[in-house]
């Protein structure tokens, strides 16, 4: 099993698609700059779509649900 860390931006439910798309575009552009790449050496930048990120988050929630349950971790 591979374990990895990801970072992403999340907004409120039902945020307008125009805002989501604008924020996504700006983040993807920032990740492509040498300024960001030089400061975060060793990181792999994906800059995926909002839909792909949503799929990743949901898959990871499902993937780790058993571990969370076995450890007795509860949401606040």
ABEGO torsion letter per residue (X at the ends): XBBBBBBBBBBBBGBBAAAAAAAAAAAAAAAABAAAAAABBGBBBAGBBAAAAAAAAAAAAAAAAAAAAAAGBBBX
